[in-house]
Amino acid sequence: MAIRGGYRGRLLEVDLTERAVRAVPLPPEDVVRRWVGCAGLGLHLLSREVTPSMQPTDPECPLFILTGPLTGTLVPSSSNWTIVSLNGLVHYHVGISHGHGYWGARLKHAGWDGITVRGASSAPVYLWIDDDRVELRDAGQYWGLDTFETARRIQEDHRDPANISVACIGPAGENLVAGASVRSDGSFGASKGAPGIVWGAKKLKAIAVRGTGEVPVAEPDQMVELSEEWRQTLEASPKPPSKSGADGLLIMQGYAMNGRVMGKNLTDPEVAAEWGRHLAEDVPQWKLKPVGSWRCDIQCHSEGTITTGPMTGCPFRGYVGTVMEAMGPNLGITEPGVSVALARLLDASGLDCSEVPAVIAMLMEAYSKGLLTLEDTDGLDLQWGNYEAVIELLDRIVRREGIGATIAQGLRATAQQFGVGDMAVHIKGMGYTEHDPRVRGIPLVFQYILSGAGPARQVALTNSLPDLGLEGPTDLNDPAGKGEFVARSHALKMWQDTTGVCLLAAPASIKGMLGLEARAVRAAVGWEDFQAEEATLVGERIANLLRLLSLFRGHKPEFERDFSPRLVEPVPSGPARGRVGIGPHFASIREQYYRALGWDLRTGAPGLEALQRVGLADYPIGRQQTHRAPTKGTFSHGGRGDS
Ligand code: SF4
């Protein structure tokens, strides 16, 4: 059955060493159907080239930027594009980061399903894609600019700001700073796994794209009909995704009041609650409007100007939610305008909200306890809440100057240098800052720990999975059944990471969403027999490949214990006081998880039967990692297992 739509049928291959570009066909249909797109196809392509010793900064380290079959179509929020490469911070994991905005849709509209980048340039370059016309151009004039300014200048230089999307790195990526991200369309970040380091090592400053075509679809009438049904389904859901602007920011106030916001490096929920109270007072006074991505009504980003506090007059644009938490109450800052301004500074530098904020929070805690002095901090007074010191420190970090050069190496290296490792809130040495994981319950933090992409969100954003027969409500802190739940949620998320639709527009809590996604792929591509069962199998296949890749790169079972105890301890104070934490249950939940996936209980390696079920028994890197697991896998569509 031929592909009749959804894909553009070709990838753009870029060799930066040779300064050459060429079009190559998309892999054969049977390969595409097994991996679909975005993270799935990217991981498959990566697995063919990766070696155990390859480093993310090596010229031969490949970089894959993929869309999915639904990216750029009529489907709501079909904006996803994904960067897959080696993880810039954890050697034994891959890096997967998702971007939104208009960049991915424009790449598809220009006629490309994705880009592969190999080699490294001797001088800064950017890639200019104008439909079929593709060129590598000198980027010397943009090197050193922040992410907002880089995009603005490139758009202006091409005299078409309204129709050009720019994905780029900032000074942090150029200087290979730990946690460096890629940002597109001004406000959207692709951050997890520090892809900015890979771009920076290749001296790839930006990829600018203008696309004037459309994504062909196999069944246009069906596509129109189901896209409208999808939109109405979201609208009718009990918790419809809300528009951002003031409403979006105020969601964080609710989180702060119930203890979900990180305060002072997870030591003080009260400071987060105070920040939340100020947020409720200040945000309604700010001039805000929502910002969205391609065909997105949710519009989870905001644009506006701060009109309260010391940052009055400061403009901002972006998904400030988690970022302002990381750069606000997590650093003891209770002034909302300051936290938003610092979030913008982080985005402009091209840094994600996990690594560098976690280092700063750790140093502030150590400083407040008298374990570090002004001499240690190059004269910076790192007491909690001192935002002026944070601004100065950020500048030194992206320039790798003084203490900034130490922090630029990452959380683990900085903790070791200063001897303050017990204050590092980390998973596998990487920073963790995405709401208090103890309050959000077992699924999220557990998958952050087990993820084959380093500490990154790898579960569906819900605590019930009606399409898999796992319906809430559930006690988030009760370990019973949580391992299997997380395994199934992980596989579902892996499927969702292939299609090209934003996760926020495909809530797994809505019954029938999985079927809608499968129908959309059918209508777009023309695979008439593509059903929800195949979708979940794709997700499970990717979950197994992620683990195979980690093992291939040297993952050991004991590495799963490499995380900050603080993340899994009971909540000591604040509104969520008494939440039990995952700590005592970790081993039993991990065993459930392995059983559910059919992985070896001792080594965590996928068992032969699990690999056979997902069609990876003969997969090249799978053959080297396979162990016969003691249990059969229990995945089966509809929620019934066979263990
Ligand atoms: S929900 Fe947010 S990230 Fe997702 S497509 Fe919409 S604006 Fe983009």
Residues whose N, C-alpha, C, O or C-beta is under 5 A from the ligand:
A	BS01	SF4	S77 S79 H100 G101 V291 G292 S293 C296 I298 Q299 C300 H301 C502 L504
